[in-house]
Amino acid sequence: MDGSGVGQGLQWLSLVSIVASLPVVVLVSNVLHEIGHALAALAVGYRVRGFIVGGTSADFSRSGGFLQFGRKFGRAATLISPGSGWIAGWRGIVTYGGGAAVNLLIVVVTAPASLGWEFRHGVAVQPGAHTYLPVVTVFVFVVNLVFLVANLVPRVHSSGAVSDGRHLLNLIHSRRLVEWIKIGESSVVIDRPRAQVWHFLDDPRNVTSYDDTVERIYQKPGTPAGVGRILVAHLFPVPPSTVGDVVESETVAFDPPRRMMARGARNHSLRVETALRAVGPDSTRLTRTLWLGAKPLAPEQRQRLLETLGEAGARLAQENERIRRMLVPDTTATLAIPGVRARRRARARRV
């Protein structure tokens, strides 16, 4: 093999090494982010109950030891709890800011080398052994910058987990940390356009057709149609009581025809989210989720809570099926009647 062939081989080997380094950089950066949380928690007097690499806090098992490994590559989580009470105040802010602080430190340290090398070479660089470390340094810079921004953006993930930014806002506004736990979810496909499904669900008068606990419901006078709308529901009495409760719910998110969320007007810790996704021209996936706001729980506490409230998902499924039947009536029984009559007329003619 001539020298050019050896050089090309080394270039390809370097390119493969560079590409293979990216997921490793992602994992290491995530682990360092979680170590930042752990160190910050210990610094303010909180306890670090466990650490999982390749998973989230929901994957942590109490019987599996302090350090555990999961199958979700690139993920990591630290389990933190105070000695007593809630994660709150400046201690909570320091704890949940520790991860972003580590990412920021890495960005600052790698920025001069990464940006300087990028400005000198740009993208017109031939892969080779001499470019491996500079390119990996750029990876470290970019990945940690992305982690820093993504974790500080206040958002709630589909799994119910929230970003550090959301935790920090909760701590600033309410002075204590609230974790949103998904206690029930159900999804159903309805053969109707999304706008029609939204119109049905947005009308309070239709609630009694699928929620058998509500006797009557109406919009509280003076409240708006979207965010801030308050619905007053009169519930059926539950024996031995002869008078049903009156509960109010407030709309806190309203994005027609995609998503709405309501919370208890008095109990803000319970929320119902409704999401609509078009899966065809005349077909819509309806997903309803029940969230419960609580103090951060250990995995075994979360599991006991979910077992206690295990009927929530089944109830949502029943209501979703009623909604589907209201919008897509079952015509089987209607079609069967003409069929029976036709058979009877045929028998009468033969007689």
Secondary structure by P-SEA (a helix, b strand, c coil): ccaaaaaaaaaaaaaaaaaaaaaaaaaaaaaaaaaaaaaaaaaaccccccccccccccccccccccccccccccbbbbbbbccccccccaaaaaaaaaaaaaaaaaaaaaaaaaaaaaaaccccccccccaaaaaaaaaaaaaaaaaaaaaacccccccccccaaaaaaaaaaccbbbbbbbcbbbbbbbcccaaaaaaaaaccccccccccccccccccccccccccbbbbbbbcccccccbbbbbbbbbcccccccbbbbcccccccbbbbbbbbbccccbbbbbbbbbbbbccccaaaaaaaaaaacaaaaaaaaaaaaaaaaacccaaaaaaaaaaaaaaaaaaaac
